[in-house]
Amino acid sequence: MKTERSKQLFARAKRVIPGGVNSPVRAFGSVGGVPRFIERGKGCRVWDVDGNEYIDFVGSWGPLIAGHANPAILKAVRSAMSKGTSFGAPTELEISLAETIRDAVPSIQKLRMVSSGTEATMSALRLARAATGRDRVLKFEGCYHGHVDALLLGAGSGVATLGIPGSPGVPSSYANLTIQAPYNDIEAVRSAFQKWGEQIACIIVEPMAGNMGFVPPVAGFLEALRACCDEYGALLIFDEVITGFRLGWGGAQKHFGVKPDLTCLGKVVGGGLPAAAYGGRGDLMGQIAPEGPVYQAGTLSGNPLAMAAGLATLELLAKPGAYEQLGAVSARITSGLEQLAVEIGVPLCTASAGGIFGFFFHEGPVTNFTEAADAHPARFKRFFSSMLEQGIYLAPSPYECGFASLAHRPRDLNRTLEAAQVALEKAARVR
Ligand SMILES: *Cc1c(COP(=O)(O)O)cnc(C)c1O
């Protein structure tokens, strides 16, 4: 596979952009090789600058649930764009997207649009601290909530991939307010609350973890978090930046029937443009400025192009059968991989739900970050490189999940599994 042009661009990028990329995992640090510079995408496919074609399971890290350059989304964005790109004044599109989200997500009565998932979690955290008058927050090891200072500790994916525990530049007085517990460990949560219960403003959690690979919650885990928060007067924040509108209409909270106080959304709700949101109980959201004293603002918040892309995406997802289709894509990949792994004799465990799937080179089950980190990184690396060489584009890290789209067709999945057979055979030879 020719990668000359990507190589040249990467060298040029590195001279002007730190590491040559605008988000660390894109640099292929943990898998080696040249990051592919992408020229265009269509449906489930992307083409790089050397003309190589790939079936894409990254989907811009989640937003592109309808595939690349979806005609309905492009049309909506074009139509919005023809009227101007930004006004810094309210528009009707913002209300329409907010209403759609409110009607879909059980715990959301009111919400605020922002431009990234990081902004959503940062703002939800500020609100939780303001509403409770408490400073401490509890998060889970391996959950990533954006690059918010207080939430970078043990933050899975990018951070874990780099092998750094948190980040220099986060004041220890901040990090000290963050309590960490292993994912799915309710006993650890209870003992943290016994110790600091009256000081904990909130628990923030990915209700299905997607940043240490794909790790679903064990039965009763989310219910126990809800109960703990209620007992101690803390708030429960679901970070549904991945799961919102990807796991199903209404997200993980609808799927599991557990209501958080606040919810963070991103990725899919922006339809491939920069939009995210946080929302929840009306009395809490009423504390956000200008209705209340908790300040939060944004020059491009509710941007009309992003609102149009988000709305058009949700319209596609609202069609009957959309989530069944996504679920079938994810399940076909994971069941296909499992079957191949058994035939080849390489330990592999998988999980899938809605438009999300994941796999670990591990006997399983994988229920937390320690177990995820115990999977075989060298095998993943070999598997990843072989898949890429064969034109299958997976996230370049063992700590990410795979994203299905409405544009993946059965023949794309067959091709993917044919490639996976070759890649798994290679991975199996790695000791
Ligand atoms: C991607 C992600 C974020 C951060 O969103 P950005 O738009 O990248 O800032 C937050 N939480 C979760 C669960 C995510 O996967």
The ligand as a Gaussian input file, in Angstrom:
#p B3LYP/6-31G(d) Opt

LIG

0 1
 C      -15.343000      12.117000      22.885000
 C      -15.801000      12.140000      24.286000
 C      -15.821000      13.324000      25.046000
 C      -15.202000      14.602000      24.562000
 O      -15.838000      15.133000      23.455000
 P      -15.011000      16.159000      22.535000
 O      -16.042000      16.631000      21.558000
 O      -13.900000      15.376000      21.919000
 O      -14.520000      17.231000      23.422000
 C      -16.405000      13.285000      26.301000
 N      -16.916000      12.153000      26.798000
 C      -16.909000      10.999000      26.115000
 C      -17.538000       9.783000      26.700000
 C      -16.320000      10.947000      24.840000
 O      -16.244000       9.779000      24.194000

